Amino acid sequence: MYQPDLAILSGVVPFAGMLADLEPVDAPAWRDWSASLRTDYEEYINTDMCPGPVDLPEIFRWLRQRLPANSILTNGSGTYAGWSQRYFQHYQPHTQLGPTSGAMGYGLPAAIAAKLHSPQVPVIALAGDGCFLMNGEELATAVKYHVPVIILVINNNMYGAIRLQQEMSCQGRAVGTELVNPDFAAYAKAFGAHGEVVCETAEFAAAFERSVASGKPALIELRINPDAINTRFTLSSLRQKT
């Protein structure tokens, strides 16, 4: 238990409004600390570690420049989600939808719901290959109800989060994490959606614009290097440590 110096009963929104009406403090005690944190953050979002011909940091930076501030990104559970959370800044509340329970397969159903709720807002669903296949059949729902979400399937042909934990705790030994995947673009087209495959960073912008222009639900498969497991290190660097 604790005793507050000044107890204030208030919701966050009205309290923030009252704070906004106060005179600014000339030299808050945390100014240097917050400036240091901002410097660390700027370095963090501009330091890349994504081996292979598809550079995810560059793609998410491009998306941030291309999309309006109110665009919604959804994701399920997996290491792939770290790329957008590090390199795509959200400027408005409620523009990132993700599971609090670590549930795989959340991204596509959430994107469909978000687009139905806000049809004028661009909605992008993010999924790893394993994550997408948990609920990939929901493409049928998007096509049936003409919900033009865009799905980015970040494909490294593995359950990345499980593989990462195995590499870290089992001296590089991995069991049951490799996946045999379909051609995701062909899978999307089989439902009547638009499908694209991106094997190099330079291909992404045109693939994205074609997806938007199609007016359909669209899937863009990003075939990434399996070594690009995490925003902090690669599988190769992790094995060297173990």
C-alpha positions as CSV (number, residue, x, y, z in Angstrom):
1,M,0.0,0.0,0.0
2,Y,1.0,3.6,-0.5
3,Q,-0.2,7.0,0.5
4,P,-0.2,9.7,-2.3
5,D,1.1,13.2,-1.6
6,L,-1.9,14.6,-3.5
7,A,-4.8,12.3,-4.3
8,I,-6.7,13.3,-7.4
9,L,-9.8,11.3,-8.6
10,S,-10.0,11.8,-12.4
11,G,-10.0,10.0,-15.7
12,V,-7.0,10.3,-18.0
13,V,-8.7,12.6,-20.6
14,P,-10.1,15.3,-18.2
15,F,-6.9,15.2,-16.2
16,A,-4.8,15.7,-19.3
17,G,-7.1,18.6,-20.3
18,M,-6.5,20.3,-17.0
19,L,-2.8,19.9,-17.3
20,A,-2.8,21.5,-20.7
21,D,-4.3,24.7,-19.1
22,L,-1.4,25.0,-16.6
23,E,1.6,27.2,-17.2
24,P,4.6,25.3,-18.5
25,V,7.4,24.5,-16.1
26,D,10.6,26.2,-17.1
27,A,13.0,23.5,-16.0
28,P,11.4,20.2,-15.2
29,A,13.6,17.8,-13.3
30,W,13.2,15.1,-16.0
31,R,14.1,17.3,-19.1
32,D,17.6,15.9,-19.5
33,W,16.3,12.4,-18.9
34,S,13.5,12.7,-21.4
35,A,15.9,14.2,-24.0
36,S,18.3,11.3,-23.5
37,L,15.4,8.8,-24.0
38,R,14.4,10.6,-27.2
39,T,18.0,10.4,-28.5
40,D,18.0,6.7,-27.7
41,Y,14.6,6.2,-29.5
42,E,15.8,8.1,-32.6
43,E,18.9,5.9,-32.8
44,Y,16.7,2.8,-32.2
45,I,14.4,3.4,-35.2
46,N,17.3,4.3,-37.5
47,T,19.5,1.3,-36.7
48,D,18.8,-1.6,-39.1
49,M,19.5,-5.3,-38.9
50,C,17.6,-7.0,-41.7
51,P,19.7,-9.3,-43.9
52,G,18.6,-10.3,-47.3
53,P,17.1,-8.7,-50.4
54,V,13.9,-7.6,-48.6
55,D,14.6,-4.8,-46.1
56,L,11.7,-4.6,-43.7
57,P,12.8,-1.4,-42.0
58,E,12.8,0.4,-45.4
59,I,9.4,-1.0,-46.3
60,F,7.8,0.1,-43.1
61,R,9.4,3.6,-43.3
62,W,8.0,3.8,-46.9
63,L,4.5,2.8,-45.6
64,R,4.7,5.4,-42.9
65,Q,5.4,8.1,-45.6
66,R,2.7,6.7,-47.9
67,L,-0.2,6.2,-45.5
68,P,-2.2,8.9,-43.8
69,A,-1.9,9.3,-40.0
70,N,-5.2,7.6,-39.2
71,S,-4.2,4.3,-41.0
72,I,-4.7,1.2,-39.0
73,L,-2.2,-1.7,-38.8
74,T,-3.2,-5.0,-37.2
75,N,-1.0,-7.9,-36.3
76,G,-1.1,-11.3,-34.6
77,S,1.6,-12.8,-32.5
78,G,5.1,-13.4,-33.7
79,T,8.6,-11.9,-34.1
80,Y,7.5,-10.3,-37.4
81,A,5.3,-7.8,-35.4
82,G,8.5,-6.3,-34.0
83,W,9.4,-4.8,-37.4
84,S,6.4,-2.6,-37.7
85,Q,6.4,-1.7,-34.0
86,R,10.0,-0.5,-34.3
87,Y,9.9,1.2,-37.7
88,F,6.3,2.3,-38.2
89,Q,5.2,5.2,-35.9
90,H,1.5,5.5,-34.9
91,Y,0.4,9.1,-34.8
92,Q,-3.2,8.5,-33.5
93,P,-4.8,6.4,-30.8
94,H,-6.4,3.1,-31.8
95,T,-4.4,2.7,-35.0
96,Q,-2.6,-0.5,-33.9
97,L,-4.7,-3.5,-33.2
98,G,-3.0,-6.6,-31.7
99,P,-3.7,-9.4,-29.3
100,T,-2.9,-9.0,-25.6
101,S,-2.9,-12.8,-25.1
102,G,-0.2,-13.7,-27.7
103,A,-2.8,-15.2,-30.0
104,M,-1.7,-16.1,-33.5
105,G,-4.0,-15.5,-36.5
106,Y,-5.5,-12.2,-35.0
107,G,-4.3,-9.8,-37.7
108,L,-6.6,-10.6,-40.7
109,P,-9.9,-10.9,-38.8
110,A,-9.1,-7.8,-36.9
111,A,-8.3,-5.9,-40.1
112,I,-11.6,-7.0,-41.6
113,A,-13.5,-5.8,-38.6
114,A,-11.6,-2.5,-38.5
115,K,-12.3,-1.8,-42.2
116,L,-16.0,-2.5,-41.8
117,H,-16.0,-0.1,-38.8
118,S,-14.0,2.6,-40.6
119,P,-14.4,2.0,-44.4
120,Q,-12.6,5.2,-45.4
121,V,-9.5,4.4,-43.4
122,P,-6.6,2.4,-44.9
123,V,-6.2,-0.9,-43.0
124,I,-3.1,-3.1,-43.3
125,A,-3.0,-6.6,-41.8
126,L,0.4,-7.9,-40.8
127,A,1.0,-11.6,-40.5
128,G,3.9,-14.1,-40.4
129,D,3.5,-17.1,-42.6
130,G,2.6,-19.4,-39.7
131,C,0.4,-16.7,-38.2
132,F,-1.5,-16.1,-41.4
133,L,-2.3,-19.8,-41.9
134,M,-4.1,-19.9,-38.6
135,N,-7.0,-17.8,-40.0
136,G,-6.1,-17.3,-43.7
137,E,-9.5,-18.7,-44.8
138,E,-11.0,-15.4,-43.6
139,L,-10.0,-14.1,-47.0
140,A,-13.3,-15.6,-48.1
141,T,-15.1,-13.2,-45.7
142,A,-13.1,-10.2,-47.0
143,V,-14.0,-11.1,-50.6
144,K,-17.6,-11.9,-49.9
145,Y,-18.3,-8.6,-48.2
146,H,-15.9,-6.6,-50.5
147,V,-13.6,-5.5,-47.7
148,P,-10.4,-4.1,-49.4
149,V,-7.9,-4.7,-46.6
150,I,-4.2,-5.2,-47.6
151,I,-2.4,-8.1,-46.0
152,L,1.4,-8.3,-45.7
153,V,2.5,-11.9,-45.2
154,I,6.1,-11.8,-43.9
155,N,7.2,-15.2,-45.0
156,N,10.4,-16.8,-43.5
157,N,9.1,-20.3,-43.8
158,M,9.1,-21.0,-40.1
159,Y,7.4,-20.3,-36.8
160,G,9.8,-17.5,-36.0
161,A,9.0,-16.8,-32.3
162,I,9.2,-20.5,-31.4
163,R,12.4,-20.9,-33.5
164,L,13.9,-17.9,-31.7
165,Q,13.2,-19.3,-28.2
166,Q,14.7,-22.7,-29.3
167,E,17.8,-21.1,-30.6
168,M,18.3,-19.1,-27.4
169,S,17.6,-22.0,-25.0
170,C,18.7,-25.1,-26.8
171,Q,22.2,-24.1,-28.1
172,G,20.9,-23.6,-31.7
173,R,18.9,-26.8,-31.8
174,A,15.4,-26.4,-33.4
175,V,12.6,-28.9,-33.6
176,G,9.3,-28.6,-35.5
177,T,9.6,-25.0,-36.6
178,E,10.1,-25.3,-40.4
179,L,7.0,-24.8,-42.5
180,V,5.9,-26.0,-45.9
181,N,3.9,-23.0,-47.3
182,P,1.6,-22.5,-50.2
183,D,2.2,-19.8,-52.8
184,F,0.4,-17.1,-50.8
185,A,-0.3,-14.9,-53.8
186,A,-1.9,-17.8,-55.6
187,Y,-3.8,-18.7,-52.4
188,A,-5.3,-15.1,-52.3
189,K,-6.2,-15.2,-56.0
190,A,-8.0,-18.5,-55.5
191,F,-10.4,-16.7,-53.2
192,G,-10.8,-13.9,-55.7
193,A,-8.5,-11.5,-54.0
194,H,-5.5,-9.7,-55.5
195,G,-2.1,-11.3,-54.9
196,E,1.5,-10.1,-55.2
197,V,4.9,-11.5,-54.3
198,V,7.9,-9.3,-53.3
199,C,11.4,-10.8,-53.4
200,E,13.3,-7.5,-53.3
201,T,12.7,-4.2,-51.5
202,A,12.5,-2.3,-54.8
203,E,9.5,-4.3,-55.8
204,F,7.3,-3.4,-52.8
205,A,6.1,0.1,-53.7
206,A,4.7,-0.9,-57.1
207,A,3.1,-4.1,-55.6
208,F,1.4,-2.0,-52.9
209,E,0.1,0.5,-55.4
210,R,-1.3,-2.2,-57.6
211,S,-2.9,-3.8,-54.5
212,V,-4.6,-0.5,-53.6
213,A,-5.7,0.1,-57.2
214,S,-7.3,-3.3,-57.5
215,G,-10.0,-2.2,-55.1
216,K,-10.1,-5.8,-53.7
217,P,-8.8,-7.5,-50.6
218,A,-5.1,-7.9,-51.5
219,L,-2.2,-10.0,-50.2
220,I,1.4,-9.1,-50.6
221,E,3.8,-11.9,-49.7
222,L,7.2,-10.6,-48.5
223,R,9.8,-13.4,-48.9
224,I,12.4,-12.5,-46.3
225,N,15.7,-14.1,-45.4
226,P,15.1,-16.7,-42.6
227,D,18.1,-15.2,-40.8
228,A,16.1,-11.9,-40.3
229,I,14.4,-13.3,-37.2
230,N,14.4,-10.3,-35.0
231,T,14.9,-6.5,-34.9
232,R,17.8,-6.9,-32.5
233,F,19.8,-9.8,-33.9
234,T,19.9,-12.5,-36.6
235,L,19.9,-16.2,-36.1
236,S,23.5,-16.3,-37.2
237,S,24.6,-13.8,-34.6
238,L,22.6,-15.7,-32.0
239,R,24.3,-19.0,-32.8
240,Q,27.6,-17.3,-32.5
241,K,26.8,-16.2,-29.0
242,T,25.7,-19.7,-27.9
